[in-house]
């Protein structure tokens, strides 16, 4: 493999991050240039897996049968894990000169970039296996599949792989001023906070795929169940009981942010503005939901572009004027 092949792989990852992770990609622009490719590679791998799972779910819903789609998706996920494990076991071989080899598919190139990132930053591979295990919980018909979560404890077990593991993957790339293990709880919590924000924003889309991520017992405390959510989705309106439940879960979400955000100060000073930007913008999604009076079925809550740019510009100015902070 030549440097040109690896460069192409990282460029593909950058394009994936720019196209699909607007908030995430904007935050990475505040990182030092040498750290950005690794962050893009981690995002692209997660996106690759997420798209695979979503496609399987969409196919299962369309066919009103999950067996064949689940089997194909589960097998594909197994192949991804097998290939990644194999790449990590093989020594990296990057030679000079022109690249005359076939760089393979986009999937191959994403795996190439993420395996290089794992080696380069000594990321614990276990964080990727935990992530993939949680993704199997999203494939209809698979043994691990769950379409709802009875308690926040059960949901957090899922988010341990789907979200906390992402924060732990990123931590060695970002760098810390303390031993990595000391910064891990806050990094995991921030990933969980981001994930719960996504769940609150995407209730309608998740219902379309047959999933309810919000904890059933928290919903039930406000008189909400899956049937009521489906009725809200059908009519495009949000029942007052759902509004109250969402308001409660926003408060729960903000408590996770409060525990996670102090951990940003454990990161290297130059990367803190990027992570603060991401935390501020994701928190802004909660504010947008509140601004709409918790109306989550008529439109998807997003932070306006002008605000995203303003937050990023503020953090960029802080980093430029006070590079040690």
N, C-alpha and C positions, 0 to 999 in steps of 0.2 A: 504494500500500500504506500502510495506516495503522499507527500504533504498536500498536493493538489486535491486528492480524493478527500482527505480529512477536512480541508478548507471548504470544499463544496458541501460536505455533510453539515458543517457548522452554519454555513450560509442558509441551507435549507431549514435548519432549526430556527434561525433568526426569522425567516419568512413566516414560519408557522406561528411563532410568538407574536409577530407584528399583526398577522391577520386575525388571530383568534383571542389573544389576551391583551386587550387594549390597555387596561389598567396596569396589568403586570408588565407589559412591554414598556409603557411610559416610565414606570418606576425603574426599570433596568437601565434606562438612559442616564440615570444619575450615578450609576456604578462606574468604576474605573473601566476603561475599554477592555483591558485584559480579562476581566471577570465576566463580561457580558456573554461571550459565547457559551460558557459553561451553564449559565442560568438559562439561556435559550435552549440548550440541549435538554436540561431537566424538564423544562416546560414542554418541549416538543414530545418527549417520551410519554409524559403524563397525558398529553393531548391525544397521542396516537392510541393509547390504551382506552381512554375515555370515548373516543370516536368509535372504536371497535365495539365497545359495550353498548353504546347508544344505537349503533346500527343494528346490532342483534336485537335490541328491545323493540326498535321501530319495526323490524321485520316480523317479530313475534306478534306484535299488536296488529299489523296489517294482515297477517295470515290467520289470526285468531288461533294460533297454535305455536307453542314455544319449543317443541322438541328438536326439530332439525336446526333451527336458528341457534338454540342454546348449545347444541352439540358442536356446531361449526365455530361459534364464537369461543367456547371454552377450549376447543382444540387449538384455535389460533392463539389464544392467550398462553396456553401451555408452550406453544412453539416459540413465542416471543421470550418467555422466561428461559426456555432451554437455550435459545440462541444467545441471550444476554449472559447467562451463566457460562456458556462456552467461550464467549469472547473474553470474559474476565479471567478465565483459566489459562487462555493462550497468551503468551507474551506479546506485547505491542510491537509491531514491526512497521516502522515508518522510514522509508528510504528516500533518497534524493532523486533528482532527475524528473523527466517528463512522466505524466501519468498515462499509461497505455492500458490500464486495467478497466474493466467494466465496473462502475461504481454501484451497480445494482439498482434496486428499487428505492423509493423514498423511505420506506420502512427500514431497509438495510442501512441507509445513510443515517437515519435517526439513531439506530442501534450503535452504529460506529461512533457517532459523536458522544452519545451518553456513556458508552463504555470507556471512551477516552477521558471523559470528564471524571468518571468514578475513579479511574487510576490516577489521574493528574492530581486530584484533591483528596485522595485516600478516603473516599466516602464509604461508609460501611454498607456492603451490598445487602445486608439484612433489611435495610429500609426499603429496598425495592421489592423484596419478596413479600414483605408485609403489605405494601401498597397493592401488589398484584392479587394477594389473597382477598383484600377488601373489594377489589374490582370484580372478582368472581361472585361476590355477593349481589352484584347488580345484573347478572346474566339470568334471565328467566329460564326456569327448568333445571338449572344446575343444582347440585346438592347443597351448595352454600347460599343459594338465592334467598333474599329477603325483600319483600315488597313494602314492608312497613316495620316500625320499631316501637315496641311497647313502652319503653322508658328512655330517658336521656342517657342512662347508663348503657343501655343496649346501643343507642346511636353513637355514643362515644367510643364504643368498641369498634364500630365500623369506621369512625373518623380517625381512629388510631392509625389505620392504614391509608385511608383516602386523603387525609389532611395532615395529621401530625407527622407522618412519615415524610411528607413533602418538605415541611419545615426542617426536619432533621437532615434530609438530603442537601438542602441549601446551606446549612450552617457551615460546613467546612469550606465551601466556596466563598462565602461572605467573610469569614475570618472572625476571630473573637479576641478580646483582651483578657479573657480568663480561660482556663481549661475548657475544652469543648463540652465536656459532660456537665459543667456548671451552667452552661447556656442552653442546654437541651430542653429543660422543662418549659421555658418561656417560648422557645422556637416552636415546640410542639403545640403549645397553647395558641400561638398566633395562627398556625395552620388551621387549627380547629375553629378559631374565630372566623377566619375567612370562609371556611366551608359552611358553617352555620348561616352566615350571611347569604351565601349562594342558595341554600335551601329555602330561606325565607323569601328571597327574590323569585325563585324558580318553582314555586308550588304548582302553578298551572302547567308548566312544561313537564314537570315530573309526573303529574297525574296522567298526562297524555301517554306516558310510558308505563303506566300502571304502578307508579311508586308514590309512596307518601313517606318522606323522611322525617317530618316533624313528629316528635314523640307523642304517641297516642294518649298517654296519661296526662300530659300537659294540655293537649287539646280537649280531652274529656272534661277537665276541670272547668272548661268554659262552654260545655255543651256541644262540642264539635266532634264529629266522627268523619270517616271517609265518605259516607253517603252525602253528608252536607257539603263537603269539599267538592265532590263531583257535581252536585247541583249548582254550586257557585260557578264551577267551570262551565257548565252547560249554559247558564244564563249570562255569564260574563259580569256578574255582580258579586260583591263580597258581603256576606251576612254579618250583622253586628257581632254575633258570637265569634266569628272568625277574626274580625278586627281586634276584639279583646284578646283572643289567644295570641295573635301575632304581636300585639303590643307587649304582652307578657314575655314572649320569646325574644323579642328585641332587647328587653331588659336583661334576660339571661345572657344573650349574645354580648351585650356591652360589658357585662361582668367578666366574661372571658377576655375581652380586649383589655380591660383594666389590669388583669393579671399578667397578660402577655406583653403589653407595650413597654413596661419598665425593662424588659429583657433586651430591648433594642440598644440600650446603653452598654450591654455586654459585647456588642459587635465592634469591629474595628471602626474608628471614627469616620473614615471616608465612605463607608457603606451605609451608615445610619440614615442619611437623608433619603436614600432610595426606599428603605424599609418603612420609614416613617410616612413617606408618600403613599406607599401601598396600604398601610394601615389606615391613614386618613381617608383615602379614596374608598376603601371598602366600607369603612364606617359611614361614609357619605351615602352609600346605598341604603343603609338603615334610615338615615335622615330623609332620603327621598321617599321611602315607604311611608314614613310618618307624615311627610308633607302632603301625601295623597290620601291622608286619613286611613292608612292601612288597606287601601284598595289594591289588591294584588292580582286580581283576575282580569281587569280591563286592559292593563298595559304592564310591561316589564320595567321595573324601577332601574334607572341608570343615572349615573352622575353626569351632568351636562359637560360637554367638551370644554367649555370656557372655564369651568371650575377645576377640571382635571389639570388643565394647563396652568392655571393660577397656583394650584397647590404645588405642582412640580417646579414651577418657576421660583416659588418662595423657598423651597428646599434647596434648589440649585444655588440661589443667592446665599443662603446660610452656609452651604458647603464652601462656596468660593470665598466668602468674607471670613469664615471661621473654620478652616480646613481641619482643625484638630477636634472639632465638636460634632 
